[in-house]
Amino acid sequence: MACTLTVVFLSSAAAAIVPVAADTSICADDIIARMMQADDARDRSLKAYTAVRHYTLRGEKGRTGEMTVRLDYDSASGKKFEILAANGADGLYRRVFDKVLQAEVETSRRTGQNDSSISSRNYKFQLLGQEMRDGRRCYVIQLLPKRKSKYLIDGKAWIDEQDYALVRLEGRTAGSVSFWVGKPYIVQCYRKVGNYWLAATNDSIANAKIVGRMELTIQSSDYSVPGMSSVQVAEKAHQTDDVD
């Protein structure tokens, strides 16, 4: 799956990044180019999938809203959502959930100003070092957005050294999401499902005007990939967890 950002609105504990030894054979631009090539190959074979998404929104005063949706992805048209259940998702919370789903639909199409791909069109890159993430050795890349956009991240990306896939994306949006939300801090993680890297979790925090601090967590599960039985998906995901 091509690397795109789901724009929503925690910070995480810092982990040691091992500086890369002097090696002129590879640089950040080379790593990103290989990642894009690998993503293109995966995208050509991944025409569609479905998943269940669970959204939890927590406010400063302890209020919690939840929503569960079915996600249908098609490579030709992007993402579609069907709401399966909701609890406490009314008023402001419902508007937040609606905005989040709308943003996911927009970024899944990756066109024009909505293009959030990690590519030379959108970023300059700097190789910071290497780090183990979820049991996999990754390159750590500094992302330097070329423009102020709520669809881009001013932060870091972890790229798997073996698959050249995005494992983790972390940072603050390069542009304001809205007057009320500002620039949220986002941590987006991916997991290997069969031969594909798909969204696992997305955590974000914003200090919204008037309502204060809000934290949104998105968890993805129950993936179904055409050509793979649910048992195969579960087995391969379990094998990945064992390696991690």
Sequence and secondary structure as in RCSB ss.txt:
>XXXX:A:sequence
MACTLTVVFLSSAAAAIVPVAADTSICADDIIARMMQADDARDRSLKAYTAVRHYTLRGEKGRTGEMTVRLDYDS
ASGKKFEILAANGADGLYRRVFDKVLQAEVETSRRTGQNDSSISSRNYKFQLLGQEMRDGRRCYVIQLLPKRKSK
YLIDGKAWIDEQDYALVRLEGRTAGSVSFWVGKPYIVQCYRKVGNYWLAATNDSIANAKIVGRMELTIQSSDYSV
PGMSSVQVAEKAHQTDDVD
>XXXX:A:secstr
                 B     TT  HHHHHHHHHHHHHHHHHH  EEEEEEEEEEEETTS EEEEEEEEEEET
TTEEEEEEEEEES  THHHHHHHHHHHHHHHHHH  GGG   SSTTTEEEEEEEEEEETTEEEEEEEEEESS  T
TSEEEEEEEETTT  EEEEEEEESS SBTTTBS EEEEEEEEETTEEEEEEEEEEEEETTTEEEEEEEEEEEEE 
TTS HHHHHHHHHHHHHH 
